[in-house]
């Protein structure tokens, strides 16, 4: 278990993210332009959610 100050909020947050990602991946049409947009969105999410090591 993670020692979170608000475990209920953290659990709800992770479940919401998981549901959104599943719906997003299932609704994603397989076209080149959509895959490019998907790639840029994914990299944007990764770069904004991971702490920057400089």
C-alpha positions as CSV (number, residue, x, y, z in Angstrom):
1,X,0.0,0.0,0.0
2,X,1.2,3.5,-0.8
3,X,1.2,5.9,2.1
4,X,-1.0,8.6,0.6
5,X,-2.5,11.5,2.6
6,X,-5.8,10.8,1.0
7,X,-6.0,7.2,-0.2
8,X,-9.7,7.5,-1.3
9,X,-8.9,10.4,-3.6
10,X,-5.8,8.7,-4.9
11,X,-7.7,5.5,-5.6
12,X,-10.5,7.3,-7.3
13,X,-8.0,9.3,-9.4
14,X,-6.2,6.2,-10.6
15,X,-9.5,4.4,-11.4
16,X,-10.7,7.4,-13.4
17,X,-7.4,7.6,-15.3
18,X,-7.6,3.9,-16.1
19,X,-11.2,4.2,-17.3
20,X,-10.4,7.2,-19.5
21,X,-7.3,5.4,-21.0
22,X,-9.2,2.2,-21.7
23,X,-12.1,4.2,-23.4
24,X,-9.5,6.3,-25.3
25,X,-7.6,3.2,-26.6
26,X,-10.8,1.4,-27.6
27,X,-12.2,4.4,-29.4
28,X,-9.0,5.2,-31.2
29,X,-9.4,4.8,-35.0
30,X,-6.3,3.2,-36.6
31,X,-5.3,5.9,-39.1
32,X,-1.9,7.4,-39.6
33,X,-2.9,10.9,-38.7
34,X,-4.7,9.7,-35.6
35,X,-1.7,7.7,-34.6
36,X,0.5,10.8,-34.9
37,X,-1.9,12.7,-32.7
38,X,-2.0,9.8,-30.3
39,X,1.8,9.7,-30.1
40,X,2.0,13.5,-29.5
41,X,-0.7,13.3,-26.8
42,X,1.0,10.3,-25.1
43,X,4.4,12.0,-25.1
44,X,2.8,15.2,-23.8
45,X,1.1,13.3,-21.0
46,X,4.4,11.5,-20.1
47,X,6.5,14.6,-20.1
48,X,4.0,16.5,-18.0
49,X,3.4,13.8,-15.4
50,X,6.9,12.6,-14.9
51,X,9.3,14.8,-12.9
52,X,12.0,16.4,-14.9
53,X,15.5,15.3,-14.0
54,X,17.9,18.1,-14.9
